[in-house]
C-alpha cells in the first residue's frame, strides 16, 4: 500500500492541544530551542512546503499552499531553477503569452515569505513540481535555504487518494517523527512503510538534521481524484490555520468554500447519473458514519464557529 492510497490516521480534536492552542504551544517550543539570532526577531519562522506530483492528489496540497501564500500577500524570495533536478519530458516547460510577449516558464521551486500582522510566526511558502532527479541534493538545497532564512520548523503538506466519500468532511491528519512535537501537539507518529515521495524524504531528512518537522495530509476521494479538489484544499487550509494560528482574508476563504460546495454538487450530480457510483458512495458513507469521525464532533463544530467569528469583519461605524 502506497502513500497515495493509505487513508490518514484520524485525530482526536478533544486532545489537550486541540484548536488554536496548537499555534501558541508550537511557537513557545520553537522559541525555546531557537538560537540567539532567531530569538532577536521575536517570532519563529516556519517553512511550509507542498509539491505537485505523487504527493498531491487532486492538486489539493499545492493549491492550499498557493492560496494561503496569496491571501497573506507573500513576497517572492527566490526560485530554484536548476535543470539537473527535472526531466523536461515529464515536467514540461510551458509557453505563455505575457502582455503580448511569448515566454517559456520552466519547472521551478518558488520560495515566498509572508509576515502576517497577527500571528505567532513568519512563514516561508515553498511550492513547485516534485523533482525527477537528485533528490538528496535537492533536499539539501532546500534545507540550506531554510537555514539561511533562520527557519526553526518545517510543515510538509500532502494529499493522498483514499476510500472516503465526497459527502463527508475530508479526513486530515498531523504526524511527526519528533517525539517532543508529538507530545506537545498531541499528534501521531508516522507508521507508513513503503515507497515515498519528496514530501516524505524532506520530512525525514529535516528531522535527521534536527529541524522539527510536521506532516499534514488530507484524504481525497479516489473516485474523483483529478484536480482540482477544492474540498480537500479547504480542509488542508483550515488545519494549517489551526497549526500556525493563521486566518485567511474573508473573501479568499469564502471563494474557496464556494468552490468546494460547487465541487461537491458536481460530484453529487455525477453519482445521480451513475447507479454504480451512487451505490459505492452510499457504502462509503455508511462505513464512515460508523467510525464516529472526529470532524463531526461538537468540539470540531465549536472550532469552526470560532473561525467564522474570527473572519467576520468589524461593523463599519
N, C-alpha and C positions, 0 to 999 in steps of 0.2 A: 504494500500500500504506500503510495507516494504522498507528499505534502499536498498535491493538487486534489486528492480525493479523501484525505483524512479529515473528518469533522473536528473542529476545535473543542477542547475541553470547556465545559460550562464553568461560569464563575458564580460566586456567592456574593451578590450585591449587599447582603446584610453583614458582611465581614467588617472588621474594625477599620479597614481603610476604604470603605465604600464611599461613593460620592466624590465631591470636590476635595475632600481631605487628602486624597492621594497627592494632589499637587503640592500642598504645603509640606507633607511628610517627605516627598521626594526632594523638594527644594532645600529643606533643612538638612537632609542627609548629604546632598551634594555640596552644600556649603561647608559641612563638617570635614569633608575629605578633599576639598579644593586646595590648590597650592596658593601661595600668597598673592601671586599676580591675578588669579581669578577672583580672589576674595575682594580685591580693590573695587571691582565693578559692582559689587553688591548683589548681582543676580547671576546665577549659573547660566551657562549656555548649553542647550541641548540640541543635538543634531537629529533630525527626523528624515528617514530615508525610505524611498519606495522605487521600484524598478518595473518597467514594462517587460512582460515576458512570462516565464514559467511561474513566478510567484505572484501573479497579478490577474487572477481570474476575473473576467468581466471588466478588466481595466480599473477595478474599484480602488485599489491601493494608490496607484499613481494619480488617479483623478482626485482622490481625497487630499493628497499632499499638494497638488497644484491648486486646489480650491482654497485650502487653508492659507497657503502662501499668498494667494491673490487677495483674500479677504483681509489679511494683515499687512497689505502693501509691502511685501518683502522686496528688497532690492537685490539685483543681480550682483553677486560677488565675483564669480568666475565660472569658467566651463572647462571640463576635462574633455579634450578632443583627440587624444592620442589614437592614431589609426590602428596601432597594433592590438587594441582591445576589441576590435569589431571585424566581423565578416560581412562585408558590404553586400554580398549576395543574399544574406539572411536579414540583416538590418540595413535596408537600402536607404541611401540619401533621397531627399525629396526636392523636387523643383517647385518653387513657389513664385508667385507674382507679387512683389512688394512695391506698391505705389508706382506701378508701371515698369519696374525693373525686375527682371527674372534673376533668381539666385538659387543656389543649391544649399539646402540645410543638411548638414552631416550629422550622423548619430553622435550624441554627446551627453555628458552628465552635467547638469546645471546645479549650481550652488547659489542659494539666495539667503539673505539674512533679514529677519524681522525683529523689531524691538517693540512688542506690544506695550501700549501706555499703561495698561493694568495687567498684572500677572506676576508670576513667580520667576519667569525665565526669559532670556533672549533665545531665539530659535534660528538654527540653520536648517533650511529645507534643501534636500538633495533628491533629485529625480532624474531619470534617464532610462535608457534601454539597457537591459541586462547584457553585460559584455559577452562576447563569444570566445575570447582568448585571454590567457594570462591573468586568471582570477586572483592569484596570490599577489601579483604586482599591483593589480587594480585595487584590491583591498588595502594593501599597504599605502597606496597613493591616497585613498580616501581618509584613512586613519591619520596620515600625516597632515592632511588638510584640517582634520578635526583638531589635532594638537596645535596647529598654527592659530586656530581661532579659539583656543582655550576651551574646547568642548569638554564638559565633565560627564556627559552621559549620552547614549545614542538610543533612539527608538526606531526599530525596524518594522515597517508595515507591509503586510501581505494579504492576499486573498486566495482562497482555495475553493475548488468545486466539491460540493458535499450533497448528501441526501437530505436536504432540508426544503420545506415548502416555501414558496414565494409569498404566501399569505400570512406568514407569521414573522415576528421580529427576527432580523438577521442575527444569528449567533456570532458573538465576538469573544475573543479570549486574549488575556495577557499571559506572558510567561517570561522567565528569566533564568539564566544559569547562575546568577549571582544570589547566593543564599541570603545575604543581607537585604537585598531588594525584595526577595520573595517574602521574608518575614515582615518587612516594613510595610509593603503594599498589599499583602495578603493575596499573592498571585502564585501561579503554579510553576513547578519545574518542568521544562520541556521533556517529553518522553518519546518523541518521534525518532525512529531509526530508519534510514534508507536514503535514496538519492535526494540531494538537496539543491537549492538554488543559491543565487548570490546573497539573498537575504539571510539564509542560514549560515553561510560562510562568514558574512560580516558580523553577525551576532556572536558567533563562537569566537572569531578572531579578536573582536573588541573585548570580550570577556577575558580571553587569554592575555591580552595586553593590559589588563587592569582598568579598562573603561567600562563602567556599569552599562549594561545593555538590557533593554526591554523589547520583547517582540509583541506585536499587536496584529492579530489575524481576524479576518471575517470569513464566514462560510457563504458561498454563492450557490444558489440552487443550480445543480448541474444541468438540468434540462433547459435552462435559459442562461447559460454561462458566457454567452458572447457579450462583447462590450457594446454600449455602456451598461453599467449595472448601478444605477443611482441609489437604489435602496441600500446596497452594501456599502457604497461610497459614504452615504449619510451615517450609517452605523459606525464606520471607522472614524469619521469626523467627530461624532459625539463622544466616542471613547477617548480619542486624542484630546478633546476639550477637557474631559474629566481628568486625564493623567497630568496635563500641563496647566490646568486652570485657565484655559482659553475660552473666549466667547466670540463666535463669528458675528460679523455685521448682520443685522436683522434681515436685510434684503438678500444677502448672499445665502443665508440659511433657509429662508423661505423659498428661494428659487430652487435649491437642491431638493427641498422637501416636496415641492410641486412636481419636479421631475420624477422623484421616487414614486409619488402617488400615480402619476401618469403611466410609469413603467409597470406598476402592479396592475392597473386597469387593463393595460395592453396584454399582459400575460393571462389575466382572467378571461379576456375575450378569446385568446388562443385556446385556452383549456375548454371553454364552452363549445368551440367548434370541433374539438377532438375528444371523443369519449374516452379513448385510452389514456390521454394525458390527464383528463379530469379525474378518472379513477385513481391514477397514480398519485396525483396531488392530494386527493382525499385520504389515501393510505398514509402519506407523509404527515398530513395534518393530525391524523389520529395518533400516530406514533409520537409526534412532537408534543401534543397536548398531554399525553400520559406521563411525560417526563417532568411536568411542572417546571417549565423553563423559568429561570430567574428573571428573564426580561419581562415576564407578566406579573411579577410580584408587586405588592403595594409599595415597597421601597423604590423600585425602579420607576413606578408611576410618579411618586413624590419627587424623585430626582428630575424627571422630565418636566414637571410643573415648575420646579425651581429654575431650570434652564429657560423656560418660557418667560418667567418673570424677569430674569436677568437680561433677556434680549429686548424686552419692551423698552421703547424709547420714553424718556420722561415727558409728561404732557407739556405742550408749549404754553407759556404764560402770556 
